Amino acid sequence: MDFADGDYSIGSYTLVNKIRTALINFEAENGIAFDESSIIINEETDPLKNEAMKLSFRLDSDLKAVYEKTGLGTVFIADEYDNPLIKSVDLDTDKGIYRGFFSVLKSADKYIRFAFLTGVTKFANTTVFSGNNQPVDISFDVNFSAVCGITHNELMDYFSNEIQAFADKKKISFDEMVSQLKRWYDSYLFHEDGTKVFNPVSLFNALQKKDLQNYWYQTGTPTFLMQRLRSTNYDYRLLDGDVKYDKNRLINYKDGDFSELIPLLYYSGYLTIKSVEEDEIAEYTLGFPNNEVKISFLTNIFDEFYHSDVQSGFNYLDFTRDFRSGNVESVLKRFQALFETLPYANDKNVALIERDFQNIIFLVFSILGYNTISEPHFSKGRADVILINKDFVYIFEFKVDQDAQTALNQINLKNYAGRYNMDGRKIFKIGANFSSKEKNLTD
């Protein structure tokens, strides 16, 4: 049963028809028939509930009929089972449809050889399966930690020829090619004692096309994730420094209403396990697994929430050229043009205006793809952003409703440039002030 496609946002009949079609196909493939007339329905009941009730009877009948005909149990696979719930316009109704349907997996246990369900949310442990034996969640099982990816050893054993061909095209060494592939597609970790894996979709595309791109991300960001992000005041800069989250809360997370952002980002593949601290309260450090996910996710965030017309002054390539040439004045003018085009969450709430300003600064610098450090810690404090490329080091300090000299004084007083004085690159120290009244850089 493939729930990946279908417009579930138009109502629950899409879900009912998706299940019914799968059962009809199952019956045809196995030469069995289902007599719907044997089901007694209450004419006063909602027709949709009657149709949903028929599905559970039909599944039970079909499983039993196939077993009696062949002596074999059925393998039951539901791919992206939660997609209809994620896109549902009537979540309670669709949960009820699922609850009745999947309850059959318990009562018809002797007719089932194996059942496997995939999804990116944790409805499995909520009311959807309340009538069924609780499924075994393998999301954090070390024995399955590498089942969905390509390990480093597998990459070396099976794809050396493809890696060498890619390296030859880019005129770099084999080892450097492997390092680039790791930066782009590796480092998913699904158990702290497990093995890091590459995203197979992205890895295979890169090797085939000999091009490092955001292949997996081209499949699209889940709509429900954007909706959840839109409803929060989350500071996206926190994601860049890795985030802490209680291990038990993450493992036992129940996602009935998409109430928490960090678990949602983990289960949908945008954050992964970086490390774990086993103390009185076990705590995971979570972060972006690789370049592909980080840059693509942040780009999507920018396009979704701070979209502006390219003609009005914002273009990543223009920013990139300015940073490569050391044209700081042009960079700041581009930021001013960008801020002129952007909507703000709340024109009267200074804290929200400041949050949007800081998020935009962080997103732009991160998307540029350089070695960008947001709010790096120093012994005497922290700078807002440090951006490093081949020729230059840019140290930015931003103030809100103060002045640029105050920002510049902080850079000098805290000696943020000290660690870069001997590396041969030219250092730019930039202080800037953002006015919450003007909603732009003013100094």
Order of alpha helices (4+ residues) and beta strands (2+ residues): alpha-alpha-beta-alpha-alpha-alpha-beta-beta-alpha-alpha-alpha-beta-alpha-alpha-alpha-beta-alpha-alpha-beta-beta-alpha-alpha-alpha-alpha-beta-beta-beta-beta-beta-alpha-beta-beta
